[in-house]
Amino acid sequence: MRTAAQPGRPPVAAVRNTTDQYFGASIIDPYRWMEQPSPELEAFLKGQARYADSTLTQLPHRAELLARLSALDAAAPAAPRAVQLLPGDVYLYLKTPPGAQTPKLYRRKGPGGAETVLVDPDRFSTATERYSISYFEPSPDNTRLAYAVAANGSEKPVLRIRDVATGKDLPETVRGLDWEYARPEWRPDGRSFFYTRMRPLAPGAPATELQKNKQVYLHQLGTDLARDQLVLERGSSKLVPLDPADTPMVLTLTHTPSPYALALIKHGDAGEISLYRAPLATIGKPNTPWLKICDRTQQVRNFVVHEDDLYLLTSKQAPRFKIIRTSLRQPNLATAATVVPHGPALLDNMSPAADGLYVSEIRGGLDETWRVAWQHSAKPERIAAPDAPACFVLATNHLLPGALIASAAWTGNGLLYRYNPATKQFADTRLAPQHPLAAAANLEAREVLVKSHDGTLVPLSIVHRRGLALNGQNPTLLTGYGAYGSIQYPYFDPQYLPWFERGGVLAVAHVRGGGENGEEWHLAGQKLTKPNTWKDFIACGEYLVQEKYTTPAHLAGEGTSAGGILIGRAITERPDLFAAAVINVGVLDALRFETTANGVPNIQEFGSTVDSLGFRGLRQMSAFHHVQPNTRYPAVLLTTGTNDRRVDAWQSAKMAARLQSATTSGKPVLLRVDYSAGHGAGASRQQLNERRADTYAFMLEWLNKEGH
């Protein structure tokens, strides 16, 4: 929900300086008061929202862009998401049908079978709350479905259980679930499941307590939730040490003959996990005999169990990862066999099927797929999807041979294939038909390497229409992320077509802090090395100017969430390089991020002000603290949602206030506030189209201005 648009000027935020002392440094914060809810903050946000809406809706191209985006929705087949492959040639997936605002959960038997709606979140919606599906997990026999819905992008999931045959929900609902990592885990009986939930926040407790000391419970269907059994928490077992910010999960191995269950420990937002195993029959009983498989020092990111074989994806002494194998009954990583060795390509993921392990790797910026049969002597074999430069594993099922393989490209959406390992043939599932406008868009993509400030070569993907004139006049959007070791994969998004149709260039910077070149690449843009993230981004912008794709007068930068650090520091370090910037739900006051509910798990990635090195790193990456008065900043559009649980809205509010008071360029600084949105999850089709129309119109307006 957006506020009613009104002309005028944005409200001016009151300045009330707060001074903090960090290791001899005095840090002044003029807008600390915004971090606490108050009528004054609400008035500021609403005033900013009205001004932003008024400005954006009056931009010359905005109405036609929104109409075009809506038409693209109507013309395009809806792409499925979260696809699961089940026995009996059954597919489960989320898809937004024509006319709907949010995805529904569908069931389909065979490529040509009819779709059946399993869950329609609209049945929960009211006049003020719009629900979306967060996730779903079928029971082992596929007769029941655990699914979660959340309202208005809040990421506050409510778990329900549906009887697939009747289409009706069972009476129980589970609230207070972990909303980021843990999913319900069915036991083999299909009548009970483990789940991880957060402790209720005590009255007056700080927000930082919300994600601490999570607990794992066991629920039996048809029983009172208040009687659920606590099976794992901090301090409940000396054999499974837990830190306050850890997220524990109990995982069953229903897909393969095994008497064991696993405890997986996620350490905040760090990629490395810890694993323990114990007999399933002992879980929840006193003195469960948990046996450690690995802790963080083994640098394990993912695992697969097949019978007694435990496969681990690890970066230990292998920065681009390797796959090793040990025994689940007697695990010993020191003597583990190497299944896929460390090499020049990046091993990205692995998924189990009945016939073997399917492995995704990245080579030269493109995805490749390999298969390793379960026999210990088997060698990896390459799987190449037809008519596609890249393909990756979308889904497997341990009970079924083969895999769902998706082809991918920047220039057109790939197809979704069912791979048959016996015949080595691909069959189009017809779940993801080609977009009817992809060919007509006439796009081409280039992969280049850009020399950064320290000589490091940074991958840059550049997409535009064929025949683009390299005259420096092209409106260019440079986007990036660079955190958590995340990878920016090639993808085709038809919602970019209006940008390309207006001569726009899309450039994706694969900066350090991401994972495109492995764990070393990630660590080279983390904490004290974080400046490499925005300096790589700046180097990519300079390359686009040097090669005459654009000029600073026609260049826009964009970053989202943790990518707010990237774009925020890029425009505060090089405001002359960009004519416009878009900062979506961004981390902008890094020094204060750890005081929020989601800041605690992020200490693993960004650091903490409680130690001097952590403070030094956070001070470098805090864009809010690098805004200088009387500076010609680019036009800036900041977006936020008031239901955001990951990055609080005050992060964007403080940055907007500081930029508005500091800039002398005459270009606007807008704070776009959505009162029915969060961090992005669960956004409706209309919300997405309006936000994209606002973004394109804003950039086109300020990239077409003469001068800079």
Salt bridges, closest charged atoms under 4 A:
ASP20 OD2 - ARG32 NH2 2.32
ASP29 OD2 - ARG32 NE 3.04
ASP29 OD2 - LYS654 NZ 2.70
GLU35 OE2 - ARG32 NE 3.37
GLU35 OE1 - ARG592 NH2 2.73
GLU35 OE2 - LYS654 NZ 2.75
GLU40 OE2 - ARG16 NH2 2.82
GLU42 OE2 - LYS46 NZ 3.62
ASP53 OD1 - ARG2 NH2 2.85
GLU64 OE2 - HIS61 ND1 3.79
GLU64 OE2 - ARG502 NH2 2.87
ASP73 OD2 - ARG685 NE 3.33
ASP89 OD1 - ARG418 NH1 3.12
GLU115 OE2 - LYS95 NZ 2.69
ASP120 OD1 - LYS104 NZ 2.84
ASP122 OD2 - LYS104 NZ 3.30
GLU155 OE2 - ARG646 NH2 2.64
ASP169 OD2 - ARG123 NH1 3.43
ASP169 OD1 - ARG162 NE 2.72
GLU172 OE2 - HIS219 NE2 2.79
ASP178 OD1 - LYS214 NZ 2.58
GLU180 OE2 - ARG646 NH1 2.90
GLU209 OE2 - LYS212 NZ 3.34
ASP228 OD1 - HIS219 ND1 2.74
GLU233 OE1 - ARG199 NH2 2.66
ASP246 OD1 - HIS267 ND1 2.96
GLU272 OE1 - ARG296 NH2 3.47
GLU272 OE2 - ARG301 NH2 3.86
ASP295 OD2 - LYS292 NZ 3.12
ASP309 OD2 - HIS376 NE2 2.87
ASP355 OD2 - ARG371 NE 2.57
GLU361 OE2 - ARG363 NH2 2.87
GLU368 OE1 - ARG363 NE 3.44
GLU368 OE2 - ARG382 NH1 3.86
GLU381 OE2 - ARG371 NH1 2.46
GLU381 OE1 - LYS424 NZ 3.28
GLU444 OE2 - HIS464 ND1 3.75
GLU444 OE1 - ARG466 NH1 3.61
ASP454 OD2 - HIS453 NE2 3.99
ASP454 OD2 - ARG512 NH1 2.90
ASP493 OD2 - ARG692 NH2 3.24
GLU501 OE2 - ARG68 NH2 2.59
GLU516 OE2 - HIS510 ND1 3.02
GLU519 OE1 - ARG301 NH2 2.43
GLU519 OE2 - HIS522 ND1 3.19
ASP536 OD1 - ARG512 NH2 2.81
GLU542 OE2 - ARG574 NH1 2.59
GLU573 OE2 - LYS535 NZ 2.87
GLU573 OE1 - ARG569 NH2 3.62
ASP576 OD1 - ARG574 NE 2.95
ASP589 OD1 - HIS625 ND1 3.62
ASP589 OD2 - LYS654 NZ 2.70
GLU605 OE1 - HIS522 NE2 2.97
ASP644 OD2 - HIS679 ND1 2.80
GLU690 OE1 - ARG2 NH1 3.59
ASP694 OD2 - ARG2 NH2 3.01
ASP694 OD1 - ARG62 NE 2.72
ASP694 OD2 - ARG672 NE 2.73
GLU701 OE2 - LYS705 NZ 2.99
